[in-house]
Amino acid sequence: MPSIDAERAEHGPAKMTARDVSVYYGDKQAIDTVSIDVFSEYVTAFIGPSGCGKSTFLRSLNRMNDTIPSARVTGKIALDGEDIYDSGMDVVQLRARVGMVFQKPNPFPKSIYENIAYGPRIHGLADSKADLDVIVEKSLLRAGLWNEVKDRLTDTGTALSGGQQQRLCIARAIAVEPEVILMDEPCSALDPIATAKIEELIDDLRGNYAIVIVTHSMQQAARVSQRTAFFHLGHLVEYGLTSDVFTNPAEERTKDYITGRYG
Ligand SMILES: Nc1ncnc2c1ncn2[C@@H]1O[C@H](COP(=O)(O)OP(=O)(O)OP(=O)(O)O)[C@@H](O)[C@H]1O
């Protein structure tokens, strides 16, 4: 496993750090004292058997768990060194900086244009309609969707194919200039061709963001990520270079999982 000091020397400080993070739903503990550093310009994959807490931990990184009344987070999570659970943290602003893409594409029931324009408008990123037009075009271009939708920007986003809807959701996240993009099984509702397009897109985007992806597919983790974190029963068992985790795991439990012994 590459040391965090080596990562810092290469990439500067971690974009996000979690220290001794535990997450509870009522009395039930779903995540147990997880510490991890996430770096810009990397795709970090969270893998592990169903129910091990991957999504729970992912959601704690932009306080999406706040929307679940029974959920409680302890420990410390920082973005650029700033505690995201501090009472002074603006959660709307945090979720723009740490964007999220969900398992099921969830465009707003509005036009393609409006799906992208909404965030930049409420975050004051555009002074004029012309500015907004530029943001919409740039975001759709970056998400690899512009050519497919440029002549139908007023059509409703929900009329697009599943893969296009997911790229629209990625464009929507990008439009508010995030630093981190969290993706919770972003391809699980898509066919193999749409999945391949999203994977290509993740690779294209990686240079500009810290990307964290939860995936059930070890092949996908191996294809898209440079770092892999293996979770089991709420614990972070192993975190390291994807190539090491898949070819030479340090922990027996990781080996059992990647060789298909459980999961
Ligand atoms: N809203 C919730 N209320 C109560 N318990 C929950 C809630 N969401 C998740 N859990 C529980 O927390 C544990 C971790 O769930 P989580 O969805 O984070 O795991 P996961 O690894 O992402 O699973 P999967 O791969 O199946 O999506 C599970 O035992 C689950 O039942």
PDBQT file of the ligand as one rigid body, heavy atoms in Angstrom, charges set to zero:
ROOT
HETATM    1  N1  LIG A 301     -31.637   4.277   5.805  1.00  0.00    +0.000 N 
HETATM    2  C1  LIG A 301     -31.207   3.240   6.521  1.00  0.00    +0.000 A 
HETATM    3  N2  LIG A 301     -31.770   2.937   7.700  1.00  0.00    +0.000 NA
HETATM    4  C2  LIG A 301     -31.328   1.885   8.446  1.00  0.00    +0.000 A 
HETATM    5  N3  LIG A 301     -30.320   1.063   8.065  1.00  0.00    +0.000 NA
HETATM    6  C3  LIG A 301     -29.736   1.319   6.892  1.00  0.00    +0.000 A 
HETATM    7  C4  LIG A 301     -30.133   2.413   6.058  1.00  0.00    +0.000 A 
HETATM    8  N4  LIG A 301     -29.345   2.404   4.935  1.00  0.00    +0.000 NA
HETATM    9  C5  LIG A 301     -28.502   1.366   5.083  1.00  0.00    +0.000 A 
HETATM   10  N5  LIG A 301     -28.727   0.705   6.240  1.00  0.00    +0.000 N 
HETATM   11  C6  LIG A 301     -28.002  -0.475   6.752  1.00  0.00    +0.000 C 
HETATM   12  O1  LIG A 301     -26.627  -0.142   6.886  1.00  0.00    +0.000 OA
HETATM   13  C7  LIG A 301     -25.803  -1.225   6.439  1.00  0.00    +0.000 C 
HETATM   14  C8  LIG A 301     -24.915  -0.731   5.308  1.00  0.00    +0.000 C 
HETATM   15  O2  LIG A 301     -25.729  -0.425   4.169  1.00  0.00    +0.000 OA
HETATM   16  P1  LIG A 301     -25.167   0.246   2.862  1.00  0.00    +0.000 P 
HETATM   17  O3  LIG A 301     -26.311   0.458   1.943  1.00  0.00    +0.000 OA
HETATM   18  O4  LIG A 301     -24.319   1.379   3.219  1.00  0.00    +0.000 OA
HETATM   19  O5  LIG A 301     -24.226  -0.932   2.322  1.00  0.00    +0.000 OA
HETATM   20  P2  LIG A 301     -23.623  -1.153   0.876  1.00  0.00    +0.000 P 
HETATM   21  O6  LIG A 301     -22.299  -1.782   1.096  1.00  0.00    +0.000 OA
HETATM   22  O7  LIG A 301     -23.662   0.112   0.100  1.00  0.00    +0.000 OA
HETATM   23  O8  LIG A 301     -24.642  -2.211   0.300  1.00  0.00    +0.000 OA
HETATM   24  P3  LIG A 301     -25.096  -2.465  -1.204  1.00  0.00    +0.000 P 
HETATM   25  O9  LIG A 301     -23.858  -2.846  -1.925  1.00  0.00    +0.000 OA
HETATM   26  O10 LIG A 301     -26.076  -3.604  -1.063  1.00  0.00    +0.000 OA
HETATM   27  O11 LIG A 301     -25.716  -1.201  -1.701  1.00  0.00    +0.000 OA
HETATM   28  C9  LIG A 301     -26.739  -2.335   6.034  1.00  0.00    +0.000 C 
HETATM   29  O12 LIG A 301     -26.879  -3.216   7.114  1.00  0.00    +0.000 OA
HETATM   30  C10 LIG A 301     -28.051  -1.626   5.765  1.00  0.00    +0.000 C 
HETATM   31  O13 LIG A 301     -29.141  -2.457   6.019  1.00  0.00    +0.000 OA
ENDROOT
TORSDOF 0
